C-alpha cells in the first residue's frame, strides 16, 4: 500500500514539474507536434498517478494480487507510455514512439485488473 502511495506522490510531482518544463522550457525549441506529444505524456502520467493513489488506498482495505498487479501495470505504463513520449518529443527518434503502445497496453491491463478486483471484492 505505502509503495503505491509513494509512487503516486513521486509521479504527481514529476507530472507537474514536467508539465511546467514542457510549457516553459520547450516552447520554441521543439515543434508544436512535439509539444502535443509532451502534453499527452504529462496528462497520461497524471491520470495514472491518480490510479496509483486509488490502488494504494484499495490495498489498505483488501490485500489482493489483482489490485497490486494493477498498481504495477499502472506504474509500468507510466514508464513506457509517458517515458517514451517524453524522449520521442525531445529527440524525434521514432524507435521511442514504438514503445508507447506497450505502455498503453500496460494501462489497459491495469484497469482490467482493478475492475476485476472491484467486482470480486466490493
C-alpha positions as CSV (number, residue, x, y, z in Angstrom):
1,X,0.0,0.0,0.0
2,X,2.6,2.5,1.1
3,X,4.7,1.8,-2.0
4,X,1.9,2.7,-4.4
5,X,1.1,5.8,-2.5
6,X,4.7,6.8,-2.6
7,X,4.9,6.1,-6.3
8,X,1.8,8.3,-6.7
9,X,3.5,11.1,-4.8
10,X,6.6,10.9,-6.9
11,X,4.8,10.6,-10.2
12,X,2.4,13.5,-9.3
13,X,5.4,15.7,-8.5
14,X,7.1,14.7,-11.8
15,X,4.0,15.2,-13.8
16,X,3.7,18.8,-12.5
17,X,7.4,19.5,-13.0
18,X,7.5,18.0,-16.5
19,X,4.3,19.8,-17.4
20,X,5.8,23.1,-16.4
21,X,9.1,22.3,-18.2
22,X,7.1,21.5,-21.4
23,X,5.1,24.7,-21.2
24,X,8.1,27.0,-20.4
25,X,11.3,25.2,-21.3
26,X,10.4,23.5,-24.6
27,X,8.2,26.3,-26.2
28,X,10.0,27.5,-29.3
29,X,12.6,24.7,-29.0
30,X,10.5,21.8,-30.4
31,X,7.7,21.6,-32.9
32,X,4.0,22.1,-32.0
33,X,3.6,18.4,-32.7
34,X,6.3,17.5,-30.2
35,X,4.7,19.8,-27.6
36,X,1.5,18.0,-28.1
37,X,3.2,14.7,-27.6
38,X,4.8,16.0,-24.4
39,X,1.4,17.3,-23.1
40,X,-0.1,13.9,-23.8
41,X,2.7,12.2,-21.8
42,X,2.1,14.6,-18.9
43,X,-1.7,14.0,-19.0
44,X,-1.4,10.3,-19.0
45,X,1.2,10.3,-16.3
46,X,-1.1,12.4,-14.1
47,X,-4.2,10.3,-14.8
48,X,-2.4,7.2,-13.8
49,X,-0.8,8.9,-10.9
50,X,-4.3,9.1,-9.5
51,X,-4.8,5.4,-10.4
52,X,-1.7,4.7,-8.2
53,X,-3.3,6.5,-5.3
54,X,-6.6,4.6,-5.7
55,X,-4.6,1.3,-5.9
56,X,-2.8,2.2,-2.7
57,X,-6.0,3.1,-0.9
58,X,-7.8,0.0,-2.0
59,X,-4.8,-2.1,-0.8
60,X,-5.4,-0.6,2.7
61,X,-8.8,-2.3,2.6
62,X,-8.1,-5.5,0.7
63,X,-4.8,-7.2,0.0
64,X,-5.2,-9.0,-3.3
65,X,-2.9,-9.7,-6.2
66,X,-5.3,-8.1,-8.7
67,X,-5.1,-4.7,-7.0
68,X,-1.3,-5.0,-6.5
69,X,-0.9,-6.1,-10.1
70,X,-3.0,-3.2,-11.3
71,X,-0.7,-0.8,-9.5
72,X,2.4,-2.3,-11.1
73,X,0.8,-2.2,-14.5
74,X,-0.1,1.5,-14.0
75,X,3.5,2.3,-12.9
76,X,5.0,0.3,-15.8
77,X,2.5,2.1,-18.2
78,X,3.7,5.5,-16.9
79,X,7.3,4.5,-17.6
80,X,6.7,3.1,-21.0
81,X,3.9,5.3,-22.3
82,X,4.8,8.7,-20.8
83,X,8.6,8.0,-20.7
84,X,8.8,7.0,-24.4
85,X,6.7,10.1,-25.4
86,X,9.0,12.4,-23.4
87,X,12.0,11.0,-25.1
88,X,10.4,11.0,-28.6
89,X,9.1,14.5,-28.2
90,X,12.6,15.9,-27.4
91,X,14.7,13.6,-29.6
92,X,12.5,12.8,-32.6
93,X,13.8,9.2,-32.6
94,X,10.9,7.1,-33.9
95,X,12.1,4.0,-32.0
96,X,10.9,5.5,-28.8
97,X,7.4,6.1,-30.4
98,X,7.3,2.3,-31.0
99,X,7.5,1.7,-27.2
100,X,4.4,3.9,-26.4
101,X,1.8,1.3,-27.3
102,X,3.2,-1.2,-24.8
103,X,2.7,1.5,-22.2
104,X,-0.9,1.9,-23.3
105,X,-1.4,-1.9,-23.1
106,X,0.0,-1.8,-19.6
107,X,-2.5,0.9,-18.7
108,X,-5.3,-1.2,-20.1
109,X,-4.2,-4.3,-18.2
110,X,-4.1,-2.3,-15.0
111,X,-7.6,-1.1,-15.5
112,X,-8.8,-4.6,-16.2
113,X,-7.2,-5.9,-13.1
114,X,-8.6,-3.1,-11.0
115,X,-12.0,-3.7,-12.4
116,X,-11.8,-7.4,-11.7
117,X,-10.8,-6.7,-8.1
118,X,-13.6,-4.3,-7.6
119,X,-16.2,-6.7,-9.0
120,X,-14.8,-9.6,-6.9
121,X,-14.2,-7.9,-3.6
122,X,-16.6,-5.0,-3.3
